[in-house]
Amino acid sequence: MTRTLGETDAVAPQPGVSRFLSLPGSTRIGILPAIAAIVLLVILAVTICAPLLAPHDPLALSPTNRLKPPSADFPLGTDAFGRDLLSRILYGGQVSLFIGLGTAVVSVAAGLIIGLVAGFFRLADAIIMRVMDAFMAIPAVLLAVALVAVHGASVVSVIIAITFSEIPRVVRLVRSVVLSAREEPYVEAAISLGTRMPTILWRHLMPNTLAPLIVQATYICASAILIEAILSFLGLGIGTETPSWGNIMADGRTYFLVKPSLIFWPGLLLSLCVLSINILGDTARDRLDPRMRKREG
């Protein structure tokens, strides 16, 4: 059958071209996540290499150099105590990112275990979910403030405080996945064959939760970084002797009108980091959700 010159056909993906690039609108979708990934990698690299890049000790006080403008010795100037702002931002990024990653890992691990039990065992579900509902009724920042006030200000206390407010969300997510997966024929077959419950949970049910958990972990990481900054800005975060982006902004708010850069630079890195994590989380959701792939196809 011959075709006229005016007829057009869909172009099939060429061998060797990734599926990502062959999706309609992939250029529009792919550029922003690529930029976000580059920005996040740069922030991670400079914070990890802070001991090599920082020109000064971030804790060294120098009253004679207080509130200095940017110079060769102090690229971003100094704060009210004469401490180098660039060094404090670099080292503060280590603390803020550690709190975000630590909270995400602990929340996902604890929420996964509790959610698997709640979703599979009906009796445990009724008890566990009522406890989770009680935790979710308390605002995350208020719960974090209460726990930090009781246990004192430290990096570990902040991680524990934020984790308590994030675990219920992970539990509800895992439980919803397990409730639908446990009715599948392969799970019923494993039960009828006498497979041990831990094996069913970890081999048959847990893999179904990995995709949504990856997405949820990115949101928890970004949220934890923001909550830490809020707590530090209120004076309820980690100790002032430990630099973090939130602590640096809290120290600089008194001198904002005199030297706004004390808040601008750490706030800029905080915003870029959280925005990049959220963009990558949205991209992971779109790629891992089968419904989104069908919509793009």
Rosetta blueprint (number, residue, H / E / L):
1 M L
2 T L
3 R L
4 T L
5 L L
6 G L
7 E L
8 T L
9 D L
10 A L
11 V L
12 A L
13 P L
14 Q L
15 P L
16 G L
17 V L
18 S L
19 R H
20 F H
21 L H
22 S H
23 L L
24 P L
25 G L
26 S H
27 T H
28 R H
29 I H
30 G H
31 I H
32 L H
33 P H
34 A H
35 I H
36 A H
37 A H
38 I H
39 V H
40 L H
41 L H
42 V H
43 I H
44 L H
45 A H
46 V H
47 T H
48 I H
49 C L
50 A H
51 P H
52 L H
53 L H
54 A L
55 P L
56 H L
57 D L
58 P L
59 L L
60 A L
61 L L
62 S L
63 P H
64 T H
65 N H
66 R L
67 L L
68 K L
69 P L
70 P L
71 S L
72 A L
73 D L
74 F L
75 P L
76 L L
77 G L
78 T E
79 D L
80 A L
81 F L
82 G L
83 R L
84 D E
85 L H
86 L H
87 S H
88 R H
89 I H
90 L H
91 Y H
92 G H
93 G H
94 Q H
95 V H
96 S H
97 L H
98 F H
99 I H
100 G H
101 L H
102 G H
103 T H
104 A H
105 V H
106 V H
107 S H
108 V H
109 A H
110 A H
111 G H
112 L H
113 I H
114 I H
115 G H
116 L H
117 V H
118 A H
119 G H
120 F H
121 F L
122 R H
123 L H
124 A H
125 D H
126 A H
127 I H
128 I H
129 M H
130 R H
131 V H
132 M H
133 D H
134 A H
135 F H
136 M H
137 A L
138 I L
139 P L
140 A H
141 V H
142 L H
143 L H
144 A H
145 V H
146 A H
147 L H
148 V H
149 A H
150 V H
151 H H
152 G L
153 A L
154 S L
155 V H
156 V H
157 S H
158 V H
159 I H
160 I H
161 A H
162 I H
163 T H
164 F H
165 S H
166 E H
167 I H
168 P H
169 R H
170 V H
171 V H
172 R H
173 L H
174 V H
175 R H
176 S H
177 V H
178 V H
179 L H
180 S H
181 A H
182 R L
183 E L
184 E L
185 P H
186 Y H
187 V H
188 E H
189 A H
190 A H
191 I H
192 S H
193 L L
194 G L
195 T L
196 R L
197 M H
198 P H
199 T H
200 I H
201 L H
202 W H
203 R H
204 H H
205 L H
206 M H
207 P H
208 N H
209 T H
210 L H
211 A H
212 P H
213 L H
214 I H
215 V H
216 Q H
217 A H
218 T H
219 Y H
220 I H
221 C H
222 A H
223 S H
224 A H
225 I H
226 L H
227 I H
228 E H
229 A H
230 I H
231 L H
232 S H
233 F H
234 L L
235 G L
236 L L
237 G L
238 I L
239 G L
240 T L
241 E L
242 T L
243 P L
244 S L
245 W H
246 G H
247 N H
248 I H
249 M H
250 A H
251 D H
252 G H
253 R H
254 T H
255 Y H
256 F L
257 L L
258 V L
259 K L
260 P L
261 S H
262 L H
263 I H
264 F H
265 W H
266 P H
267 G H
268 L H
269 L H
270 L H
271 S H
272 L H
273 C H
274 V H
275 L H
276 S H
277 I H
278 N H
279 I H
280 L H
281 G H
282 D H
283 T H
284 A H
285 R H
286 D H
287 R H
288 L H
289 D L
290 P H
291 R H
292 M H
293 R H
294 K H
295 R H
296 E H
297 G L
